């Protein structure tokens, strides 16, 4: 197996359950803090941003500190709520496996750079970790989308 | 693994190739399109490209689902909403 294998994440259905719990709880809070009929465009846009952030936060908190990407997401949220727009320099993480020689087969490939921009927290990790993080990130995104689709279907029943 | 590491530096690229292929094939399993096609080697850069595209499309899905959820929550009947919640919580 790979030298840096993280403990495997939870199976997909338990992941979806845990995510659903936290996400719904967050939505409930969102609903209560809202004022009455706000149908203007700006209000709706802000609401949808809040739903989106709640979704990513819920998933990242389910995964917790197990993964670099979830840590990066949570850190970003904490920073944002603390600083309200002040720009902070990103803290550079130490390589967690300093003994292993730096694994950079794709290092200069444009594709890998694009991938590093998409996966949270991926900028400073070596290619090995990047692959593992990407795989986990994709699994969690898929679970997130499935739960949200289910919710939309449920709420659409009038 | 340790025996491979004790080899000379010249074979460093050989180690990397094996490991790359292993990782890339694992990643390939997750991608919806490539998985359905032949299971033999797709180039690594193609896999990376498909991965990027897939992640972007998932992000877009989440964006549009958030929009719809925000809309639906706005109009949701509060009793219905709590019934749904209690059903899902089980």
gemmi code that builds the backbone of each chain (N, CA, C; Angstrom):
import gemmi

chains = {
    "A": [
        ("UNK", (0.845, -1.202, 0.000), (0.000, 0.000, 0.000), (0.876, 1.245, 0.000)),
        ("UNK", (0.300, 2.361, -0.201), (1.066, 3.594, -0.254), (1.581, 3.935, 1.126)),
        ("UNK", (2.722, 4.551, 1.199), (3.337, 4.846, 2.495), (2.540, 5.845, 3.311)),
        ("UNK", (1.824, 6.712, 2.643), (1.173, 7.753, 3.418), (-0.319, 7.504, 3.538)),
        ("UNK", (-0.737, 6.270, 3.481), (-2.173, 5.973, 3.470), (-2.843, 6.474, 4.735)),
        ("UNK", (-3.793, 7.330, 4.575), (-4.569, 7.798, 5.712), (-5.582, 6.726, 6.060)),
        ("UNK", (-6.090, 6.746, 7.290), (-7.163, 5.791, 7.594), (-8.341, 6.051, 6.664)),
        ("UNK", (-8.928, 4.986, 6.165), (-9.956, 5.166, 5.148), (-11.151, 5.918, 5.721)),
        ("UNK", (-11.744, 6.718, 4.897), (-12.881, 7.517, 5.361), (-14.088, 6.613, 5.537)),
        ("UNK", (-15.104, 7.172, 6.107), (-16.319, 6.408, 6.398), (-16.964, 5.938, 5.097)),
        ("UNK", (-17.745, 4.873, 5.207), (-18.419, 4.377, 4.015), (-19.439, 5.403, 3.545)),
        ("UNK", (-19.815, 5.349, 2.264), (-20.613, 6.427, 1.667), (-21.951, 6.679, 2.347)),
        ("UNK", (-22.650, 5.622, 2.781), (-23.986, 5.885, 3.305), (-23.900, 6.526, 4.680)),
        ("UNK", (-22.896, 6.148, 5.466), (-22.767, 6.780, 6.765), (-22.306, 8.219, 6.595)),
        ("UNK", (-21.473, 8.429, 5.581), (-21.036, 9.788, 5.282), (-22.238, 10.654, 4.942)),
        ("UNK", (-23.122, 10.119, 4.094), (-24.296, 10.891, 3.689), (-25.203, 11.168, 4.884)),
        ("UNK", (-25.364, 10.175, 5.746), (-26.196, 10.389, 6.926), (-25.665, 11.502, 7.807)),
        ("UNK", (-24.380, 11.403, 8.111), (-23.800, 12.406, 8.999), (-23.873, 13.790, 8.363)),
        ("UNK", (-23.582, 13.829, 7.077), (-23.655, 15.112, 6.388), (-25.081, 15.654, 6.428)),
        ("UNK", (-26.056, 14.772, 6.168), (-27.452, 15.217, 6.141), (-27.850, 15.815, 7.487)),
        ("UNK", (-27.461, 15.135, 8.553), (-27.767, 15.655, 9.894), (-27.273, 17.078, 10.074)),
        ("UNK", (-25.960, 17.239, 9.822), (-25.390, 18.556, 10.102), (-25.928, 19.622, 9.162)),
        ("UNK", (-26.118, 19.253, 7.930), (-26.581, 20.219, 6.948), (-27.988, 20.685, 7.290)),
        ("UNK", (-28.849, 19.736, 7.639), (-30.229, 20.104, 7.966), (-30.284, 20.968, 9.204)),
        ("UNK", (-29.421, 20.641, 10.166), (-29.376, 21.473, 11.361), (-28.994, 22.902, 10.986)),
        ("UNK", (-27.999, 23.014, 10.120), (-27.555, 24.342, 9.707), (-28.665, 25.075, 8.950)),
        ("UNK", (-29.398, 24.345, 8.116), (-30.479, 24.973, 7.359), (-31.570, 25.481, 8.294)),
        ("UNK", (-31.806, 24.720, 9.344), (-32.831, 25.141, 10.301), (-32.428, 26.480, 10.908)),
        ("UNK", (-31.149, 26.587, 11.293), (-30.665, 27.851, 11.860), (-30.811, 28.983, 10.852)),
        ("UNK", (-30.453, 28.696, 9.617), (-30.573, 29.707, 8.562), (-31.999, 30.200, 8.426)),
        ("UNK", (-32.918, 29.249, 8.466), (-34.311, 29.600, 8.273), (-34.824, 30.519, 9.366)),
        ("UNK", (-34.377, 30.232, 10.585), (-34.887, 31.024, 11.697), (-34.336, 32.438, 11.702)),
        ("UNK", (-33.109, 32.578, 11.211), (-32.537, 33.921, 11.273), (-33.019, 34.812, 10.139)),
        ("UNK", (-33.759, 34.238, 9.240), (-34.199, 35.047, 8.103), (-35.403, 35.896, 8.460)),
        ("UNK", (-35.468, 37.032, 7.846), (-36.640, 37.891, 8.006), (-37.751, 37.368, 7.097)),
        ("UNK", (-38.850, 37.999, 7.136), (-40.013, 37.522, 6.370), (-39.813, 37.617, 4.876)),
        ("UNK", (-40.905, 37.586, 4.100), (-40.849, 37.470, 2.642), (-39.780, 38.360, 2.016)),
        ("UNK", (-38.682, 37.733, 1.654), (-37.607, 38.510, 1.043), (-37.415, 38.005, -0.365)),
        ("UNK", (-38.165, 38.528, -1.269), (-38.097, 38.006, -2.618), (-37.193, 38.807, -3.528)),
        ("UNK", (-36.520, 39.789, -2.984), (-35.670, 40.547, -3.908), (-34.412, 39.743, -4.217)),
        ("UNK", (-33.866, 40.054, -5.342), (-32.821, 39.235, -5.948), (-31.588, 39.122, -5.058)),
        ("UNK", (-31.204, 40.254, -4.485), (-29.994, 40.287, -3.661), (-30.127, 39.366, -2.456)),
        ("UNK", (-31.275, 39.458, -1.839), (-31.546, 38.650, -0.656), (-31.463, 37.163, -0.983)),
        ("UNK", (-32.062, 36.805, -2.111), (-32.054, 35.391, -2.516), (-30.633, 34.922, -2.783)),
        ("UNK", (-29.860, 35.797, -3.418), (-28.479, 35.439, -3.729), (-27.684, 35.183, -2.455)),
        ("UNK", (-27.865, 36.074, -1.495), (-27.125, 35.905, -0.246), (-27.552, 34.642, 0.473)),
        ("UNK", (-28.835, 34.365, 0.397), (-29.348, 33.153, 1.023), (-28.722, 31.917, 0.414)),
        ("UNK", (-28.638, 31.945, -0.907), (-28.096, 30.746, -1.549), (-26.611, 30.582, -1.236)),
        ("UNK", (-25.904, 31.707, -1.084), (-24.500, 31.625, -0.669), (-24.404, 31.012, 0.721)),
        ("UNK", (-25.320, 31.395, 1.589), (-25.268, 30.855, 2.949), (-25.545, 29.360, 2.945)),
        ("UNK", (-26.494, 28.945, 2.113), (-26.789, 27.515, 2.001), (-25.555, 26.771, 1.499)),
        ("UNK", (-24.900, 27.378, 0.509), (-23.721, 26.731, -0.060), (-22.618, 26.586, 0.987)),
        ("UNK", (-22.373, 27.654, 1.734), (-21.335, 27.590, 2.761), (-21.702, 26.570, 3.826)),
        ("UNK", (-23.003, 26.545, 4.184), (-23.444, 25.568, 5.182), (-23.180, 24.155, 4.693)),
        ("UNK", (-23.386, 23.954, 3.392), (-23.193, 22.627, 2.824), (-21.731, 22.203, 2.901)),
        ("UNK", (-20.834, 23.073, 2.432), (-19.418, 22.727, 2.468), (-18.914, 22.587, 3.894)),
        ("UNK", (-19.381, 23.452, 4.776), (-18.943, 23.381, 6.170), (-19.405, 22.087, 6.811)),
        ("UNK", (-20.663, 21.704, 6.531), (-21.179, 20.479, 7.129), (-20.346, 19.280, 6.693)),
        ("UNK", (-20.046, 19.219, 5.414), (-19.256, 18.080, 4.929), (-17.857, 18.101, 5.526)),
        ("UNK", (-17.244, 19.270, 5.541), (-15.881, 19.345, 6.082), (-15.864, 18.975, 7.565)),
        ("UNK", (-16.917, 19.339, 8.288), (-16.895, 19.030, 9.713), (-17.158, 17.547, 9.969)),
        ("UNK", (-17.875, 16.882, 9.055), (-18.053, 15.440, 9.207), (-16.705, 14.738, 9.029)),
        ("UNK", (-15.967, 15.150, 8.017), (-14.664, 14.547, 7.774), (-13.680, 14.980, 8.848)),
        ("UNK", (-13.869, 16.195, 9.357), (-13.074, 16.645, 10.488), (-11.619, 16.894, 10.142)),
        ("UNK", (-10.732, 16.516, 11.064), (-9.327, 16.814, 10.867), (-8.604, 15.657, 10.195)),
        ("UNK", (-9.378, 14.667, 9.740), (-8.760, 13.479, 9.127), (-8.032, 13.806, 7.841)),
        ("UNK", (-8.542, 14.784, 7.129), (-8.041, 15.067, 5.789), (-7.541, 16.490, 5.680)),
        ("UNK", (-6.521, 16.677, 4.833), (-5.995, 18.029, 4.664), (-7.037, 18.949, 4.033)),
        ("UNK", (-7.825, 18.434, 3.089), (-8.775, 19.324, 2.419), (-9.844, 19.813, 3.386)),
        ("UNK", (-10.310, 18.902, 4.280), (-11.356, 19.334, 5.211), (-10.795, 20.318, 6.232)),
        ("UNK", (-9.546, 20.095, 6.632), (-8.930, 21.057, 7.543), (-8.831, 22.418, 6.870)),
        ("UNK", (-8.446, 22.408, 5.589), (-8.311, 23.676, 4.873), (-9.658, 24.392, 4.779)),
        ("UNK", (-10.722, 23.642, 4.499), (-12.048, 24.264, 4.388), (-12.453, 24.880, 5.725)),
        ("UNK", (-12.288, 24.114, 6.807), (-12.699, 24.609, 8.121), (-11.875, 25.826, 8.518)),
        ("UNK", (-10.596, 25.764, 8.212), (-9.718, 26.881, 8.537), (-10.151, 28.134, 7.797)),
        ("UNK", (-10.499, 27.946, 6.531), (-10.941, 29.082, 5.733), (-12.218, 29.696, 6.310)),
        ("UNK", (-13.142, 28.857, 6.733), (-14.401, 29.352, 7.299), (-14.132, 30.117, 8.592)),
        ("UNK", (-13.275, 29.542, 9.428), (-12.961, 30.200, 10.701), (-12.321, 31.550, 10.442)),
        ("UNK", (-11.353, 31.554, 9.516), (-10.679, 32.796, 9.172), (-11.673, 33.836, 8.686)),
        ("UNK", (-12.582, 33.388, 7.823), (-13.529, 34.324, 7.245), (-14.422, 34.932, 8.317)),
        ("UNK", (-14.866, 34.095, 9.245), (-15.772, 34.636, 10.251), (-15.025, 35.525, 11.231)),
        ("UNK", (-13.706, 35.265, 11.368), (-12.931, 36.108, 12.271), (-12.596, 37.443, 11.647)),
        ("UNK", (-12.242, 37.404, 10.364), (-11.622, 38.592, 9.799), (-12.524, 39.462, 8.967)),
        ("UNK", (-13.640, 38.908, 8.521), (-14.607, 39.718, 7.779), (-13.952, 40.525, 6.675)),
        ("UNK", (-13.165, 39.852, 5.859), (-12.658, 40.545, 4.687), (-11.216, 40.981, 4.776)),
        ("UNK", (-10.608, 40.903, 5.940), (-9.182, 41.214, 6.021), (-8.404, 40.081, 5.370)),
        ("UNK", (-7.376, 40.412, 4.635), (-6.628, 39.368, 3.958), (-5.519, 38.847, 4.853)),
        ("UNK", (-5.531, 37.517, 5.042), (-4.465, 36.940, 5.844), (-3.555, 36.119, 4.955)),
        ("UNK", (-2.297, 36.132, 5.254), (-1.381, 35.286, 4.493), (-1.655, 33.837, 4.875)),
        ("UNK", (-1.688, 32.999, 3.869), (-2.012, 31.598, 4.113), (-0.861, 30.938, 4.838)),
        ("UNK", (-1.192, 30.167, 5.867), (-0.151, 29.502, 6.641), (0.319, 28.277, 5.883)),
        ("UNK", (1.618, 28.159, 5.724), (2.162, 27.056, 4.932), (2.331, 25.842, 5.839)),
        ("UNK", (1.784, 24.713, 5.416), (1.881, 23.513, 6.221), (3.217, 22.844, 5.996)),
        ("UNK", (3.775, 22.292, 7.090), (4.984, 21.491, 6.940), (4.610, 20.213, 6.209)),
        ("UNK", (5.573, 19.670, 5.496), (5.351, 18.371, 4.882), (5.240, 17.324, 5.990)),
        ("UNK", (4.108, 16.645, 6.098), (3.930, 15.713, 7.203), (4.821, 14.475, 7.101)),
        ("UNK", (5.391, 14.217, 5.928), (6.253, 13.040, 5.794), (7.608, 13.469, 5.268)),
        ("UNK", (8.414, 14.088, 6.085), (9.654, 14.671, 5.587), (10.670, 13.631, 5.121)),
        ("UNK", (10.566, 12.392, 5.633), (11.564, 11.406, 5.258), (11.408, 10.973, 3.812)),
        ("UNK", (10.155, 10.818, 3.392), (9.931, 10.365, 2.025), (10.417, 11.440, 1.059)),
        ("UNK", (11.124, 11.007, 0.032), (11.604, 12.011, -0.917), (10.403, 12.628, -1.628)),
        ("UNK", (10.530, 13.866, -1.937), (9.396, 14.605, -2.471), (8.916, 13.996, -3.773)),
        ("UNK", (7.681, 13.624, -3.802), (7.142, 12.865, -4.921), (6.497, 13.842, -5.883)),
        ("UNK", (7.164, 14.168, -6.928), (6.633, 15.192, -7.822), (6.710, 14.797, -9.285)),
        ("UNK", (6.062, 13.740, -9.667), (6.170, 13.343, -11.069), (5.487, 14.299, -12.026)),
        ("UNK", (4.387, 14.907, -11.579), (3.657, 15.785, -12.491), (4.004, 17.237, -12.283)),
        ("UNK", (4.952, 17.475, -11.402), (5.088, 18.784, -10.793), (4.825, 19.952, -11.733)),
        ("UNK", (5.385, 19.869, -12.930), (5.236, 21.039, -13.775), (4.068, 20.941, -14.730)),
        ("UNK", (3.288, 19.889, -14.629), (2.204, 19.754, -15.589), (1.088, 20.732, -15.256)),
        ("UNK", (0.550, 21.328, -16.313), (-0.515, 22.315, -16.124), (-1.729, 21.724, -15.465)),
        ("UNK", (-1.990, 20.465, -15.772), (-3.179, 19.833, -15.199), (-3.087, 19.751, -13.695)),
        ("UNK", (-1.886, 19.392, -13.210), (-1.780, 19.252, -11.773), (-1.970, 20.587, -11.079)),
        ("UNK", (-1.472, 21.649, -11.692), (-1.654, 22.963, -11.090), (-3.127, 23.332, -11.019)),
        ("UNK", (-3.856, 22.982, -12.083), (-5.300, 23.273, -12.057), (-5.976, 22.487, -10.953)),
        ("UNK", (-5.543, 21.244, -10.786), (-6.126, 20.407, -9.751), (-5.845, 20.985, -8.373)),
        ("UNK", (-4.623, 21.509, -8.209), (-4.278, 22.076, -6.909), (-5.144, 23.275, -6.571)),
        ("UNK", (-5.597, 23.966, -7.606), (-6.462, 25.112, -7.324), (-7.864, 24.660, -6.932)),
        ("UNK", (-8.256, 23.491, -7.404), (-9.627, 23.049, -7.145), (-9.801, 22.379, -5.798)),
        ("UNK", (-8.789, 21.628, -5.399), (-8.906, 20.914, -4.135), (-8.428, 21.827, -3.012)),
        ("UNK", (-9.250, 22.037, -1.989), (-8.825, 22.958, -0.927), (-7.595, 22.454, -0.203)),
        ("UNK", (-6.693, 23.377, 0.098), (-5.503, 23.029, 0.864), (-4.460, 22.270, 0.076)),
        ("UNK", (-4.623, 22.201, -1.242), (-3.752, 21.315, -2.008), (-2.484, 21.978, -2.512)),
        ("UNK", (-2.326, 23.268, -2.239), (-1.215, 23.942, -2.900), (0.155, 23.492, -2.446)),
        ("UNK", (0.305, 23.158, -1.162), (1.637, 22.869, -0.680), (1.931, 21.383, -0.510)),
        ("UNK", (0.989, 20.521, -0.816), (1.282, 19.111, -0.582), (1.961, 18.497, -1.796)),
        ("UNK", (2.666, 17.406, -1.572), (3.325, 16.781, -2.722), (2.304, 15.956, -3.507)),
        ("UNK", (2.731, 15.487, -4.660), (1.788, 14.866, -5.593), (1.123, 13.624, -5.019)),
        ("UNK", (1.854, 12.913, -4.209), (1.282, 11.707, -3.621), (0.058, 12.046, -2.791)),
        ("UNK", (0.277, 12.960, -1.829), (-0.832, 13.362, -0.965), (-1.967, 13.961, -1.789)),
        ("UNK", (-1.581, 14.712, -2.814), (-2.595, 15.359, -3.648), (-3.561, 14.333, -4.223)),
        ("UNK", (-3.030, 13.211, -4.700), (-3.903, 12.190, -5.286), (-4.877, 11.628, -4.272)),
        ("UNK", (-4.347, 11.320, -3.097), (-5.214, 10.772, -2.058), (-6.288, 11.752, -1.633)),
        ("UNK", (-5.867, 13.017, -1.458), (-6.821, 14.043, -1.050), (-7.886, 14.241, -2.119)),
        ("UNK", (-7.454, 14.247, -3.373), (-8.414, 14.434, -4.470), (-9.450, 13.339, -4.466)),
        ("UNK", (-8.993, 12.100, -4.287), (-9.938, 10.987, -4.288), (-10.963, 11.141, -3.177)),
        ("UNK", (-10.485, 11.473, -1.979), (-11.405, 11.624, -0.860), (-12.350, 12.805, -1.089)),
        ("UNK", (-11.791, 13.874, -1.602), (-12.590, 15.078, -1.858), (-13.722, 14.776, -2.832)),
        ("UNK", (-13.387, 14.033, -3.879), (-14.409, 13.705, -4.869), (-15.505, 12.845, -4.244)),
        ("UNK", (-15.093, 11.845, -3.449), (-16.102, 11.001, -2.799), (-17.054, 11.839, -1.968)),
        ("UNK", (-16.473, 12.785, -1.212), (-17.325, 13.599, -0.335), (-18.207, 14.546, -1.137)),
        ("UNK", (-17.673, 15.107, -2.218), (-18.485, 15.994, -3.051), (-19.674, 15.233, -3.633)),
        ("UNK", (-19.418, 14.016, -4.076), (-20.493, 13.216, -4.656), (-21.576, 12.953, -3.612)),
        ("UNK", (-21.150, 12.605, -2.395), (-22.124, 12.368, -1.322), (-22.918, 13.637, -1.044)),
        ("UNK", (-22.216, 14.765, -1.024), (-22.852, 16.053, -0.774), (-23.941, 16.320, -1.813)),
        ("UNK", (-23.583, 16.126, -3.085), (-24.541, 16.388, -4.158), (-25.751, 15.470, -4.043)),
        ("UNK", (-25.502, 14.197, -3.714), (-26.635, 13.266, -3.619), (-27.599, 13.664, -2.521)),
        ("UNK", (-27.045, 14.029, -1.363), (-27.935, 14.424, -0.266), (-28.711, 15.681, -0.627)),
        ("UNK", (-28.021, 16.644, -1.238), (-28.705, 17.884, -1.581), (-29.804, 17.639, -2.612)),
        ("UNK", (-29.547, 16.746, -3.554), (-30.586, 16.422, -4.536), (-31.797, 15.820, -3.850)),
        ("UNK", (-31.535, 14.916, -2.902), (-32.647, 14.312, -2.167), (-33.447, 15.368, -1.437)),
        ("UNK", (-32.744, 16.308, -0.799), (-33.438, 17.357, -0.077), (-34.287, 18.200, -1.003)),
        ("UNK", (-33.719, 18.555, -2.156), (-34.476, 19.366, -3.112), (-35.738, 18.634, -3.542)),
        ("UNK", (-35.585, 17.336, -3.807), (-36.762, 16.551, -4.198), (-37.814, 16.551, -3.101)),
        ("UNK", (-37.364, 16.343, -1.869), (-38.310, 16.306, -0.760), (-39.032, 17.628, -0.585)),
        ("UNK", (-38.245, 18.705, -0.637), (-38.861, 20.014, -0.425), (-39.716, 20.453, -1.593)),
        ("UNK", (-39.549, 19.787, -2.747), (-40.332, 20.197, -3.910), (-41.729, 19.598, -3.898)),
        ("UNK", (-41.945, 18.646, -3.024), (-43.277, 18.035, -2.945), (-44.219, 19.026, -2.302)),
        ("UNK", (-45.134, 19.514, -3.057), (-46.043, 20.529, -2.479), (-47.426, 19.961, -2.242)),
    ],
    "B": [
        ("UNK", (8.721, -2.558, -0.319), (8.919, -1.132, -0.586), (10.328, -0.721, -0.179)),
        ("UNK", (10.784, -1.249, 0.977), (12.093, -0.809, 1.455), (13.195, -1.324, 0.542)),
        ("UNK", (13.010, -2.510, -0.052), (14.052, -3.014, -0.943), (14.174, -2.114, -2.165)),
        ("UNK", (13.048, -1.614, -2.611), (13.104, -0.729, -3.771), (13.844, 0.553, -3.442)),
        ("UNK", (13.651, 1.018, -2.234), (14.289, 2.290, -1.884), (15.784, 2.155, -1.800)),
        ("UNK", (16.296, 0.950, -1.496), (17.727, 0.825, -1.331), (18.433, 0.749, -2.675)),
        ("UNK", (17.689, 0.721, -3.733), (18.321, 0.749, -5.048), (18.949, 2.099, -5.293)),
        ("UNK", (19.708, 2.142, -6.391), (20.421, 3.394, -6.656), (19.466, 4.482, -7.115)),
        ("UNK", (19.995, 5.685, -7.136), (19.199, 6.840, -7.543), (18.666, 6.705, -8.949)),
        ("UNK", (19.397, 5.978, -9.773), (19.020, 5.910, -11.181), (17.655, 5.278, -11.371)),
        ("UNK", (17.290, 4.416, -10.449), (16.000, 3.754, -10.604), (14.890, 4.525, -9.920)),
        ("UNK", (15.191, 5.730, -9.498), (14.162, 6.521, -8.809), (12.945, 6.718, -9.699)),
        ("UNK", (13.207, 6.932, -10.992), (12.064, 7.155, -11.868), (11.232, 5.890, -11.989)),
        ("UNK", (11.856, 4.714, -11.883), (11.096, 3.476, -11.976), (10.135, 3.338, -10.799)),
        ("UNK", (10.607, 3.703, -9.632), (9.726, 3.679, -8.466), (8.540, 4.586, -8.711)),
        ("UNK", (8.824, 5.765, -9.149), (7.760, 6.736, -9.335), (6.735, 6.242, -10.335)),
        ("UNK", (7.185, 5.616, -11.405), (6.239, 5.186, -12.428), (5.218, 4.196, -11.879)),
        ("UNK", (5.718, 3.224, -11.121), (4.799, 2.250, -10.528), (3.778, 2.926, -9.645)),
        ("UNK", (4.295, 3.804, -8.810), (3.405, 4.457, -7.858), (2.419, 5.374, -8.569)),
        ("UNK", (2.924, 6.059, -9.583), (2.020, 6.919, -10.342), (0.868, 6.097, -10.908)),
        ("UNK", (1.201, 5.024, -11.573), (0.158, 4.222, -12.222), (-0.856, 3.711, -11.223)),
        ("UNK", (-0.344, 3.333, -10.065), (-1.237, 2.852, -9.030), (-2.233, 3.930, -8.613)),
        ("UNK", (-1.702, 5.095, -8.304), (-2.562, 6.193, -7.873), (-3.515, 6.620, -8.971)),
        ("UNK", (-2.962, 6.724, -10.174), (-3.790, 7.215, -11.279), (-4.937, 6.249, -11.547)),
        ("UNK", (-4.655, 4.953, -11.446), (-5.744, 4.011, -11.705), (-6.789, 4.078, -10.608)),
        ("UNK", (-6.338, 4.353, -9.379), (-7.323, 4.503, -8.303), (-8.219, 5.696, -8.565)),
        ("UNK", (-7.595, 6.780, -8.987), (-8.353, 7.990, -9.281), (-9.311, 7.742, -10.436)),
        ("UNK", (-8.832, 6.989, -11.387), (-9.637, 6.689, -12.561), (-10.943, 6.006, -12.182)),
        ("UNK", (-10.895, 5.183, -11.134), (-12.097, 4.456, -10.716), (-13.208, 5.392, -10.303)),
        ("UNK", (-12.816, 6.569, -9.837), (-13.822, 7.476, -9.326), (-14.488, 8.300, -10.409)),
        ("UNK", (-13.837, 8.388, -11.551), (-14.365, 9.263, -12.579), (-15.465, 8.558, -13.347)),
        ("UNK", (-16.568, 9.220, -13.549), (-17.705, 8.531, -14.161), (-17.489, 8.129, -15.613)),
        ("UNK", (-16.821, 8.998, -16.404), (-16.741, 8.675, -17.827), (-15.712, 7.609, -18.139)),
        ("UNK", (-14.544, 7.813, -17.611), (-13.451, 6.911, -17.976), (-13.721, 5.504, -17.472)),
        ("UNK", (-14.422, 5.442, -16.358), (-14.676, 4.140, -15.744), (-15.474, 3.235, -16.680)),
        ("UNK", (-16.384, 3.836, -17.415), (-17.240, 3.008, -18.257), (-16.530, 2.571, -19.535)),
        ("UNK", (-15.477, 3.290, -19.878), (-14.736, 2.880, -21.069), (-13.752, 1.783, -20.721)),
        ("UNK", (-12.868, 1.507, -21.642), (-11.903, 0.434, -21.362), (-11.155, 0.683, -20.057)),
        ("UNK", (-10.832, -0.408, -19.410), (-10.217, -0.277, -18.105), (-8.699, -0.289, -18.185)),
        ("UNK", (-8.163, -0.382, -19.386), (-6.699, -0.358, -19.456), (-6.208, 1.084, -19.369)),
        ("UNK", (-4.918, 1.242, -19.563), (-4.325, 2.526, -19.180), (-4.816, 3.715, -20.003)),
        ("UNK", (-5.271, 4.666, -19.269), (-5.506, 5.976, -19.869), (-4.346, 6.833, -19.415)),
        ("UNK", (-3.957, 7.803, -20.221), (-2.770, 8.567, -19.845), (-3.041, 9.367, -18.574)),
        ("UNK", (-1.983, 9.554, -17.805), (-2.129, 10.218, -16.520), (-2.670, 11.623, -16.679)),
        ("UNK", (-2.195, 12.312, -17.717), (-2.654, 13.690, -17.856), (-4.129, 13.733, -18.232)),
        ("UNK", (-4.584, 12.696, -18.947), (-6.003, 12.648, -19.275), (-6.832, 12.456, -18.014)),
        ("UNK", (-6.331, 11.572, -17.147), (-7.044, 11.341, -15.885), (-7.100, 12.621, -15.072)),
        ("UNK", (-5.974, 13.323, -14.994), (-5.960, 14.580, -14.242), (-6.936, 15.579, -14.832)),
        ("UNK", (-6.954, 15.623, -16.148), (-7.856, 16.564, -16.814), (-9.310, 16.230, -16.506)),
        ("UNK", (-9.639, 14.937, -16.615), (-11.009, 14.525, -16.325), (-11.355, 14.788, -14.869)),
        ("UNK", (-10.365, 14.590, -13.996), (-10.602, 14.871, -12.577), (-10.953, 16.337, -12.371)),
        ("UNK", (-10.165, 17.217, -12.983), (-10.450, 18.646, -12.848), (-11.847, 18.963, -13.345)),
        ("UNK", (-12.179, 18.419, -14.523), (-13.503, 18.706, -15.075), (-14.604, 18.177, -14.165)),
        ("UNK", (-14.370, 16.989, -13.623), (-15.382, 16.389, -12.764), (-15.593, 17.221, -11.503)),
        ("UNK", (-14.486, 17.661, -10.887), (-14.615, 18.467, -9.674), (-15.347, 19.757, -9.987)),
        ("UNK", (-15.004, 20.375, -11.118), (-15.695, 21.618, -11.475), (-17.181, 21.384, -11.667)),
        ("UNK", (-17.535, 20.269, -12.303), (-18.967, 20.042, -12.531), (-19.687, 19.748, -11.223)),
        ("UNK", (-19.002, 19.089, -10.292), (-19.608, 18.863, -8.981), (-19.815, 20.190, -8.257)),
        ("UNK", (-18.829, 21.088, -8.348), (-18.990, 22.399, -7.730), (-20.187, 23.129, -8.316)),
        ("UNK", (-20.322, 23.040, -9.641), (-21.462, 23.714, -10.279), (-22.786, 23.111, -9.817)),
        ("UNK", (-22.791, 21.780, -9.698), (-24.005, 21.127, -9.199), (-24.369, 21.659, -7.825)),
        ("UNK", (-23.365, 21.737, -6.953), (-23.629, 22.190, -5.592), (-24.137, 23.630, -5.610)),
        ("UNK", (-23.574, 24.451, -6.470), (-24.056, 25.829, -6.577), (-25.527, 25.882, -6.955)),
        ("UNK", (-25.878, 25.138, -7.998), (-27.268, 25.229, -8.455), (-28.219, 24.587, -7.448)),
        ("UNK", (-27.770, 23.520, -6.800), (-28.613, 22.904, -5.767), (-28.797, 23.859, -4.593)),
        ("UNK", (-27.746, 24.622, -4.257), (-27.889, 25.593, -3.173), (-28.906, 26.651, -3.540)),
        ("UNK", (-28.854, 27.098, -4.794), (-29.847, 28.067, -5.246), (-31.255, 27.532, -5.052)),
        ("UNK", (-31.470, 26.314, -5.531), (-32.818, 25.768, -5.452), (-33.246, 25.543, -4.013)),
        ("UNK", (-32.320, 25.072, -3.201), (-32.668, 24.857, -1.799), (-33.038, 26.171, -1.127)),
        ("UNK", (-32.267, 27.219, -1.426), (-32.557, 28.522, -0.814), (-33.959, 28.975, -1.192)),
        ("UNK", (-34.284, 28.807, -2.475), (-35.627, 29.160, -2.931), (-36.703, 28.354, -2.234)),
        ("UNK", (-36.463, 27.036, -2.173), (-37.483, 26.159, -1.604), (-37.682, 26.399, -0.118)),
        ("UNK", (-36.571, 26.674, 0.556), (-36.683, 26.914, 1.987), (-37.497, 28.157, 2.271)),
        ("UNK", (-37.299, 29.147, 1.392), (-38.032, 30.396, 1.516), (-39.530, 30.142, 1.569)),
        ("UNK", (-39.962, 29.258, 0.658), (-41.400, 29.064, 0.517), (-41.934, 27.877, 1.292)),
        ("UNK", (-41.038, 27.182, 1.977), (-41.481, 25.922, 2.577), (-42.466, 26.167, 3.709)),
        ("UNK", (-43.452, 25.380, 3.699), (-44.386, 25.351, 4.805), (-43.648, 24.829, 6.033)),
        ("UNK", (-43.671, 25.568, 7.127), (-42.849, 25.168, 8.279), (-43.228, 23.808, 8.860)),
        ("UNK", (-44.498, 23.444, 8.782), (-44.878, 22.140, 9.311), (-44.307, 21.040, 8.436)),
        ("UNK", (-44.465, 21.242, 7.154), (-43.935, 20.267, 6.204), (-42.432, 20.119, 6.388)),
        ("UNK", (-41.764, 21.238, 6.582), (-40.314, 21.209, 6.750), (-39.918, 20.391, 7.967)),
        ("UNK", (-40.666, 20.563, 9.051), (-40.272, 19.825, 10.254), (-40.593, 18.344, 10.125)),
        ("UNK", (-41.633, 18.020, 9.349), (-41.921, 16.603, 9.104), (-40.778, 15.979, 8.321)),
        ("UNK", (-40.346, 16.704, 7.296), (-39.241, 16.206, 6.476), (-38.006, 16.000, 7.331)),
        ("UNK", (-37.752, 16.986, 8.175), (-36.553, 16.893, 9.017), (-36.610, 15.676, 9.926)),
        ("UNK", (-37.773, 15.475, 10.529), (-37.840, 14.359, 11.467), (-37.750, 13.032, 10.731)),
        ("UNK", (-38.252, 12.987, 9.491), (-38.121, 11.763, 8.707), (-36.665, 11.479, 8.396)),
        ("UNK", (-35.955, 12.514, 8.017), (-34.570, 12.335, 7.628), (-33.675, 12.035, 8.816)),
        ("UNK", (-34.075, 12.510, 9.993), (-33.228, 12.334, 11.145), (-33.204, 10.901, 11.648)),
        ("UNK", (-34.151, 10.114, 11.202), (-34.197, 8.746, 11.748), (-33.076, 7.841, 11.256)),
    ],
}
model = gemmi.Model(1)
for chain_id, residues in chains.items():
    chain = gemmi.Chain(chain_id)
    for i, (resn, *xyz) in enumerate(residues, 1):
        res = gemmi.Residue()
        res.name, res.seqid = resn, gemmi.SeqId(i, " ")
        for name, pos in zip(("N", "CA", "C"), xyz):
            atom = gemmi.Atom()
            atom.name, atom.element = name, gemmi.Element(name[0])
            atom.pos, atom.b_iso = gemmi.Position(*pos), 0.0
            res.add_atom(atom)
        chain.add_residue(res)
    model.add_chain(chain)
structure = gemmi.Structure()
structure.add_model(model)
structure.setup_entities()
